[in-house]
Amino acid sequence: MEDHKRALINQMAARIDLYDSGEISLPKLVEDLRGLFEAADPRELSIRDSVEETWTELDAESELRTEAWAPPGLADDAHLREILQRLRSWIEWCGLAF
């Protein structure tokens, strides 16, 4: 992976850290992660698919917390933590694998 692409992937971890510290909202995190991933443009289909699936889950969890149509109580904090951990693991793997 090229250095500038690796830097974009590493910025994804920094954005998760900002969310964890309360400095950005979950919808902002979802938006930023999407943009950084698209900018990094990983070419391998299996990588794209796995991140797309995880990002979709993250987006859905965000909607359960922010959209007026979402009934109270459907958001799952444990699921959100698990999604963020999968994203962190993918970011760490990218740093080691490329």
N, C-alpha and C positions, 0 to 999 in steps of 0.2 A: 504494500500500500504506500502510496506517495506521502511524503511528509505533510503536505497541506491537508490531505484527506485524513490522515491520522490526527492532526491537530483539530479538525472539525469533530471527529469522533470523541476526542478527549474533552472538547467543549460540552458535549452532551453530558458527561459526568459532572462537569462544573454546574450545569443547569439543574441537574438533579440535586446537587448539594444546596443550591440556592432555594429550591423548593423545600428541601428538608429543614432549612433554617428559617423558613417562613418569609423569605425575601421576594419570592414570586408565587403567584397563584398556580393552582393545578392547570387551569385552562392555558395559562401562559407557558407552563412547562410543556404541555402537549404540543402547542404551536411551535415552540422553540426546538423541541426534539425533532419534530417533523422537518422543519427547515434545515437543521444541521445534517440530518440523515440524507435528505435529498441533495444538499450541497456536496456531501462527501461522495455520493453516487457510487456505492459499492456495486461492482459489476456481477459478482457471483450470485446466481439466482437463489441458491439455498440461504445465503446471508440475507438477501433482500426479503425473501419470504418469511424467514423467522422473525426479523425485526418488524415487518409489516404486521404480522399476527400480534406481536406483543404491543406495538403501538396502537393497534385497533382496540385491544383490551384496555389500554390506558385511556384512550379517548372515550370509550364507553363508561369507564369509572368516573371520568371527569363529568360527563353528561349527567350521570346519576346524582352528582353533587350540585350541579349548576342549572340544569334545565327545569323550567316550570312544570313540564309534563311528567317529570320523574317523581313517583310517589316517595314520601319520606321512608327511610329505613332500608331502601334497596342498596345503597352504597355499602361496600364491604371494605373496611380499612385493612383487614388482613390480606385481601386480594390485591389491593393497591400496593401494599408493601412488597408482596411477592412479585408483582409486575415490575416494580422499580428495581428489585434485586435481580431479576432476569436481565433487565436492561444494563445494569451495572456489570453483571457477569459477561454479557456480550461485549461491552466496551473494554473490559479487562482482557478478554480473549483476543480482540482485535489488536490491542497493544502488544500482545505476546506473539500472535500468529503472523503478523505482517511486518 
